[in-house]
Amino acid sequence: VGNVVLNRVKDEQFPDTIEEVIFQKGQFQPVLNGAIYNEPSNESIKAAIEAHKTNLVGNAIYFYNPDLISDTWILSRQVIKKIGKHVFAM
């Protein structure tokens, strides 16, 4: 997910900063439910550092869990990679 955020910063379709991408209306569940304000775990911090160092999802600018989607427009996007229950797409 961190790689998707960084990819969006580089993409002209999205805002130009990490903060603006993360807080873009309706984009990320932790913003919508307030969890973004929770104290990050050590695992979360390590994942953020790793995402900054290594891109595991190529040029993906979208991600979703197929079991949880309610809006099927995302299914029209080109799939780049699957990691666990998440699909990363362009």
Kinemage of the C-alpha trace (Angstrom):
@kinemage 1
@onewidth
@group {chain A} dominant
@subgroup {mainchain}
@vectorlist {calphas} color= white
{ca val a 1} P 0.000 0.000 0.000
{ca gly a 2} L 2.907 2.322 0.738
{ca asn a 3} L 4.180 1.744 -2.777
{ca val a 4} L 0.764 2.698 -4.181
{ca val a 5} L 0.872 5.969 -2.241
{ca leu a 6} L 4.353 6.754 -3.573
{ca asn a 7} L 3.294 5.815 -7.112
{ca arg a 8} L 0.313 8.143 -6.854
{ca val a 9} L 2.547 11.055 -5.845
{ca lys a 10} L 4.431 10.533 -9.131
{ca asp a 11} L 1.247 10.138 -11.214
{ca glu a 12} L -0.367 13.243 -12.749
{ca gln a 13} L -3.862 11.952 -11.902
{ca phe a 14} L -3.215 12.316 -8.160
{ca pro a 15} L -1.995 15.000 -5.738
{ca asp a 16} L 1.723 15.829 -5.535
{ca thr a 17} L 2.546 14.994 -1.910
{ca ile a 18} L 2.243 11.911 0.305
{ca glu a 19} L -0.024 13.779 2.710
{ca glu a 20} L -2.334 14.986 -0.071
{ca val a 21} L -2.546 11.486 -1.566
{ca ile a 22} L -3.314 9.875 1.780
{ca phe a 23} L -5.948 12.450 2.706
{ca gln a 24} L -7.562 12.657 -0.748
{ca lys a 25} L -11.277 12.271 -0.090
{ca gly a 26} L -12.564 8.702 0.001
{ca gln a 27} L -9.288 6.978 -0.856
{ca phe a 28} L -8.006 5.137 2.201
{ca gln a 29} L -9.999 3.301 4.879
{ca pro a 30} L -7.700 4.328 7.777
{ca val a 31} L -8.457 7.984 6.993
{ca leu a 32} L -12.174 7.303 6.726
{ca asn a 33} L -12.366 5.422 10.036
{ca gly a 34} L -9.826 7.561 11.940
{ca ala a 35} L -7.301 4.748 12.423
{ca ile a 36} L -4.655 6.886 10.730
{ca tyr a 37} L -4.347 8.804 13.996
{ca asn a 38} L -3.484 5.672 16.022
{ca glu a 39} L 0.083 5.221 17.257
{ca pro a 40} L 1.901 3.213 14.535
{ca ser a 41} L 3.206 -0.206 15.485
{ca asn a 42} L 6.851 -1.125 14.973
{ca glu a 43} L 5.694 -3.402 12.147
{ca ser a 44} L 3.936 -0.470 10.447
{ca ile a 45} L 7.021 1.707 10.734
{ca lys a 46} L 9.219 -1.053 9.265
{ca ala a 47} L 6.743 -1.529 6.407
{ca ala a 48} L 6.793 2.203 5.611
{ca ile a 49} L 10.593 2.254 5.552
{ca glu a 50} L 10.669 -0.833 3.326
{ca ala a 51} L 8.113 0.691 0.938
{ca his a 52} L 10.330 3.745 0.611
{ca lys a 53} L 13.355 1.552 -0.212
{ca thr a 54} L 11.746 -1.179 -2.361
{ca asn a 55} L 8.850 -1.062 -4.795
{ca leu a 56} L 7.064 -4.418 -4.703
{ca val a 57} L 4.080 -3.464 -6.896
{ca gly a 58} L 5.595 -1.835 -9.993
{ca asn a 59} L 3.560 1.106 -11.275
{ca ala a 60} L 0.335 0.137 -9.471
{ca ile a 61} L -1.769 3.112 -8.413
{ca tyr a 62} L -4.729 1.120 -7.095
{ca phe a 63} L -5.145 -1.783 -4.689
{ca tyr a 64} L -8.129 -3.728 -3.440
{ca asn a 65} L -9.254 -6.902 -1.745
{ca pro a 66} L -11.586 -8.683 -4.206
{ca asp a 67} L -13.576 -10.153 -1.306
{ca leu a 68} L -14.418 -6.690 0.053
{ca ile a 69} L -15.134 -4.486 -2.968
{ca ser a 70} L -18.572 -3.010 -3.458
{ca asp a 71} L -17.823 -0.877 -6.533
{ca thr a 72} L -16.800 -3.079 -9.459
{ca trp a 73} L -15.162 -0.334 -11.590
{ca ile a 74} L -11.812 -1.382 -10.072
{ca leu a 75} L -12.111 -4.738 -11.840
{ca ser a 76} L -11.542 -2.937 -15.154
{ca arg a 77} L -8.016 -1.922 -14.090
{ca gln a 78} L -4.959 -3.860 -15.303
{ca val a 79} L -3.706 -6.167 -12.548
{ca ile a 80} L 0.021 -5.789 -11.833
{ca lys a 81} L 0.504 -8.088 -8.850
{ca lys a 82} L -1.290 -10.018 -6.118
{ca ile a 83} L 0.092 -10.087 -2.578
{ca gly a 84} L -1.902 -12.026 -0.033
{ca lys a 85} L -5.521 -10.907 -0.312
{ca his a 86} L -4.670 -7.650 -2.095
{ca val a 87} L -4.634 -6.977 -5.824
{ca phe a 88} L -2.463 -4.127 -7.134
{ca ala a 89} L -3.484 -2.538 -10.411
{ca met a 90} L -3.025 0.336 -12.842
